[in-house]
Amino acid sequence: MRRFILKYSGKQAGFTLVEMLVALAITGLIMAGLTTSVFQLFTVTQRSSDHMTIIRHLDIINSWLSNDIQMANTQPEWDPNTHSLTIRQTRALADPTDPESNVTDCIVTYTYNPITGTLTRTELRLFDNSTQTSLIAEYVSGILFEDELTSDERLPSAVDIKITITLHTQTEDRLLHIKPRISST
């Protein structure tokens, strides 16, 4: 048997240690940049999603409050101790020929729970004594009613309510000015 001994050749192919270290450093920089980009993409997406959720909840609150306050036959009553807004509504007249024969047939109460951050709507129909409770919004971090607002936040002859919603790091305020359609009686 013959043994062949390989001799070292000065022209041997391969990478040097320095070349390998440079390649690893460049790969590490590229991976760090990609990781940062992906992290920022998810962070921006989450912030955008939180903001859209806040806007949707504020729009829902505005819609429900506007509808109920505009149907009120008296000025809504705010109780700061219970964080509740009571709205009395008349949907029909007791005597259709007498515009002063308003009969309250529905009482709507909005209740803000500062512990859970929820706003609920309870509708009591007086003609059949039935109630319906709905969750209107979550993430509510504050509600201020007319007397609690500064003078520059108030409009004359309107019901003024300031709603604050906070979700994670996003916070949005909305100042509502709703003019009730109270009869001129």
FENCORWO-V116325 format. One record per helix or strand. SS is the DSSP state (helix for helix, strand for strand). FROM is the first residue (numbers start at 1). TO is the last residue. If there is no record, write none. Layout:
# FENCORWO-V116325
ss from to
SS FROM TO
SS FROM TO
This chain:
# FENCORWO-V116325
ss from to
helix 17 70
strand 72 72
strand 77 79
strand 84 89
strand 93 93
strand 102 102
strand 106 113
strand 118 125
strand 130 137
strand 140 145
helix 146 148
helix 151 153
strand 159 167
strand 170 178
